[in-house]
Amino acid sequence: MKHNLFRAGVFAASLFAFTLPSVAEVVHPAWSVNATIYEVNVRQYSPEGTFAGVDQQLPRLKQMGVDILWIMPINPIGQEKRKGPLGSYYAVKDYKAINPEFGSMSDFKALVRHAHALGMKVIIDWVPNHTAWDHPWVKDHPEWYLKDASGKIGPVRFGSGADASVWEDVVGLDYRVPGLRAAMLDAMGFWLKEADIDGFRCDVAGNVPTDFWNEARPALDKIKPVFMLAESDKPELQEHAFDMSYDWDFYHLMVKAAQGKADGRDLAAFFTHPHHVYPAGSYRMEFTSDHDENSWNGSDAELYGKGFKVYATLAATVPGMPLVYSGQEAGLDKRLEFFKRDPIQWRDYPLQGFYRDLMALKHSHPALANGVEGGSMEILDPHNPKIFAFKRVKAGKSLTVEVNLTDTPQRIEGAGLKPETLEAFGTRIIAE
């Protein structure tokens, strides 16, 4: 995307329309309607790796257009069977305490207060599926944990056969036990009351029973209205509990397109023949990276090459809420270490202006609002599979997005479209 490329122009006739069929019961916080979200990796965010290091950058993030800060787990990390020198953020030793690596409870509260003063909201990463081996519950409440065939508490296991994986540093929780449910709700409520956070990003949410989440949401809302993000793409989670879920399918399709394994026809088919049906009003999180994708599957440079801006533009303009991961505004071109310190190199934030323009468009154009407040999506036919184009309309205002998925110039010739050549990895956004 180029700066100042939002201009009036000619629109193509629609080929398809994408709509959501039913209505969710989840009531989204009013402040989330036009919101963007930003994931904060505290450990790698500054040379110090502290809350204070993040706090210093909040004014910059506000100016960039960030509305919701998703802060990766803030809890103490287990020592027993720890991975690497610092361990996984997701091996929680105490649900009601702060990781001393990051600072104190006072430091975290100051960060939240500062974010609120700037008009931003804060959600914290919550790990409900498992704990560290040395969490006090393992000794005090072994009945709250899943057992193996011999009746012993064992590491968390996912999948079976060749696809099986084992997380040796954590043990799984058993939501069939009422006492666990009550304790987990109590711990979540603690942070709403104690630190005045605004919600949770729930790790491995799909592995926790949906009925727990359906109980949790109204209980948490009684303390204060919350925003809930599920690390899952199960539609049922958004019927009563979660505001937003991961759009992994679109993420993986964008990576395929960037690597020449998919084209505009595949992108169009994704929206005209969706893999899942979500309740109307559901938010989907659109992203080009997050902590898992960056550390384990590839940096932006590896996954998207020189076409990265094309896919960041799509994530910001298709139906959903766009996510920016820590360091993407700095052109993050490496995989950040997961179990040890690896501070982000900010390099004067070369992509900050790019993201600022996308977020400003998100905030200003009614068609880009989240959920049912946003515009429906019409897939346009550019008569060129190397081009993907669509239009969104809301409240009499329209937005057309055209992107060249390739590293060579591509011609648009579709009926009703203005004949034009898009440069290599070119993006044109036309707002009316």
C-alpha positions, 0 to 999 in steps of 0.5 A: 500500500502506498500512502495517500492512495485513498481516492475516489474512482470507478468500481467494478460490478459485483460477482459474489456477496459474502454475508453471515447468516445468524445472530450471536447472543454475545454483546460486544463492548461498544468500544470494540466496533471499530477497534484494532488489536496489537499483541505485546510480547513483553519479554522481547519488547525492550532491552529490559523486557519489562512492563516499564519498557512497554509503558514507554511506547504506549503514546507511539502505539496510540498514535499508530492507531492501536485500540486494544493491547493484548499482553502475552501472559503476565504470570510467573513461569514454572521452574519444574521441567522449564524449557530454555533459560526463561521458560514458556510464557504459557507454563503458569505457576500462579494465576494471581501473581505477576512474573517478576521478570516483567516487574511488579503488580504496581508496574502492571497496574501503572501500564493499564492506567496509562493505556486507559488514559490514552483511550486504549483497552488492555486484555491479558493472555489467559492460560486455562487449559494447563498449568506448570508442574509446580503450580500449587494446585498440583499438590493441593488439588490433584483432582483438578488435573487430567490423569494418564491410564495409570492414574498419574498426572502427566504432560499435556498431549495433543493429537494422536499418531504421527500428529501427536505432540507433547508439551512436557512443561505443562499438565492439563486441567480437568473441567469435569471437576466443579472446584476447578471451574470455580477457582478458574473463574475466581482467578479471572475475576481477580484481574478485572477487580485488581488491575482493571483489565478489559478482558482476556485472550484465552489460550487453547480455548477450544480445548476447554469445554464450551459450557465453561466459557458460556458460564464464564462470560456472564459471570465476568460481565457482572464485574465489568463488560469484557472483551473475549478473544478465543485462540480457536476457530470453533463457531460455537464459542462465539454463540454465547461466550467470545467476541472474536476468534482466530481466522487461521484459514485465511491466514494460511491461505494468504501464506499460500498465495504469497508463496505462489501456491494460491491466487485470486480465485482461491481468495475469492472462493474462501469468501464465497464458500466459507469453511465455517459458518459463524453467528452474525456479529462474530468478530474474526481476528485477521493477522499476518503473524503472531507470537506462535507463527513468528517464532515457529513458522517463519518471519514476515520476510520468510512467509511473504517476501516482498509482498508483505504489504499486500497481505497486511492490507488484506488483513486490515480490510476484509471483514474482521479485526486486524492484529499487528504483532510486536515488531511488525511496524519495525519490519520484523524480519526474524523469528523471535526466540521463545524461551529466552531474551531476544529484544526486537530491533526497532530501527526507527519503525519503518512500517509505522506509517503504513500501519497508521494509514491502515488503522486510520482507514479502519477507524474512519470508514463505516464499511470496515467496522467490526461484525454486523456494524461493518459492510458486506463483502462483494467479490469483484472479477478483475479477469486476472487470477493474479489480482484479488479485488473486493468491495465493501459498502456501508451507510452509503459509503463504499471501499474497493480494494485491489491487490496484485499478488505477484512480483510482476505488473498485472492488468485489470480488465474486468467489466465495470472496472477501470482498465489499469495496470497494478505494479508488482505487489501493488495495492489500490484502495478506493474510498467513496 
